[in-house]
């Protein structure tokens, strides 16, 4: 599971609420330190994947960490 803030048996609606609240909180902190571009779960996931890919972490591991069903979804 990518977001460790989520519980294992959470409903889809509950998951969305937790992710939205988490993103809202992060954006408040980022604004507080002067970063004015809002972060999204997409940008967060992409940054995570990029950080893993640069030192050569296998694409199969990154794909699994992002819970992609197909390796091609992760990219080359």
C-alpha positions in Angstrom: 0.0 0.0 0.0 1.5 3.3 -1.1 -0.1 5.5 1.6 0.9 4.1 5.0 -1.7 6.5 6.5 -4.4 4.1 5.3 -5.8 1.2 7.2 -6.0 -2.2 5.6 -9.8 -2.6 5.7 -10.8 1.0 4.8 -13.7 1.6 2.5 -13.2 3.4 -0.8 -15.1 6.5 0.6 -13.0 6.4 3.7 -9.8 6.1 1.7 -10.7 9.2 -0.4 -11.5 11.2 2.8 -8.1 10.3 4.4 -6.2 11.1 1.2 -8.0 14.4 0.7 -7.3 15.4 4.3 -3.7 14.4 4.1 -3.2 16.3 0.9 -4.9 19.4 2.3 -2.7 19.3 5.4 0.5 18.9 3.4 -0.5 21.8 1.2 -1.1 24.0 4.2 2.4 23.1 5.5 3.9 23.8 2.1 2.2 27.2 1.9 3.5 28.0 5.4 7.1 27.5 4.2 6.5 29.5 1.0 5.9 26.8 -1.6 2.8 28.0 -3.5 2.3 25.1 -6.0 -0.3 22.7 -4.7 0.7 19.0 -4.3 -1.6 16.2 -5.4 -1.6 12.5 -4.8 -0.5 12.2 -8.5 2.6 14.4 -8.0 3.4 12.7 -4.8 3.3 9.2 -6.4 5.3 10.4 -9.4 8.0 11.9 -7.2 8.1 8.7 -5.1 8.6 6.6 -8.3 11.3 9.0 -9.7 13.2 8.9 -6.4 13.2 5.1 -6.5 14.1 4.9 -10.2 17.2 7.2 -10.2 19.4 4.8 -8.1 18.3 1.8 -10.2 15.5 0.3 -8.1 13.9 -2.4 -10.3 10.8 -1.2 -12.2 9.0 -4.3 -11.0 9.4 -3.2 -7.4 8.3 0.4 -8.2 5.2 -1.0 -10.1 4.3 -3.2 -7.2 4.8 -0.3 -4.7 2.4 1.9 -6.7 0.0 -1.0 -7.0 -0.1 -1.0 -10.8 -1.7 -4.0 -12.3 0.6 -4.0 -15.3 4.3 -3.2 -15.5 3.7 -1.0 -18.5 1.6 1.3 -16.4 4.7 2.3 -14.5 6.7 3.3 -17.6 10.2 2.7 -18.8 
